[in-house]
Amino acid sequence: MNIYVGNLAFSVSEDQLRSAFSQFGKVSKASVIMDRVNNRSKGFGFVEMDDAAEGNSAVEALNGHQIDGRAWKVNEAKPREKSRW
């Protein structure tokens, strides 16, 4: 299950993201999306969990949860739409 995590504090690392989600099961991948120009977090990331039930538990528990003063927006990631160009 691929999970979108938004409204991250710019200081949140991939290790912190992995740690938060690993409370609910095995995390196969955690990534914070970085701006290529200034190498700073864009404030969102993705977490992959193999077990959908564990992923759903994590989404329910962490959506709206305050971490580093920001309420995370957590939901199942939607497939990226193809560019019109």
N, C-alpha and C positions, 0 to 999 in steps of 0.2 A: 504494500500500500504506500503510495506516495502522498506525503502530507505537506501542505503549504503552511508556513509560519510567518506571519506578518507583524508589523509594528514592533520589531526588535529594536532594542537599544543598540546604538552603533558599536558599543563595547562588547556585545555578546559574541563569543567565539564558537567555532564548530564543536569544540569539546563541551562547552556549557550546554549547547543545544542537544548534543548526544546524551549528556548526563540527565537532562530534564526528561527526555523521552525514554531513556533506558529503565526508568522506574516502572514502566508499563510493559516492557518486553524487550526483545532483541532488536537493536537498531542496526540495520545493515549499512546505512550511509546517512551522514548529516552534513549539510553544506550551507554556508552563509554566502549569499550572492554579493560579490564585490564589484565596485566601480573600477573599470579598467584604467581610467585616467588617473585617479588619485588614490587607488588601492584602499578605499574606505568602504565599509559595509553600506549596502543600499537599504538596509533595514528589513530585509526579509530573507528567508531561506527555505530549504526543503529537507525533510527527513523521510527516509525509506525504512519501512518495517515490513518484514516478511509475513507476519501473521496479521490478517485484517482485523480480527477481534481485538488484538492488543493495540493496533493502530486506532481503532474506533474508541477504545477506552482512553487512550492518550489524547485524542481530539476532544472528547467530552470533558476530560479533567483539566486540560491546559488552555482551552479556549476562554479568553477573558481573564486568565490568571495573571496577576501582577508580578512581573519580574524586572528588576532594575528600574522600577517606577513606571513601567509601561505595560498596558494590558495587551497580551499577545492575541492575535487573531489566528486561530488554528482551524483548518478544515482540510478535507481531502482535496488534493491538487487536481485541477482540471487540465486536460491535455491542452497544450499550446496550440492556438489557432494559427493556421498558415497565413503568412503575410499576403496581402493583396497585390503587392508589387513584385 
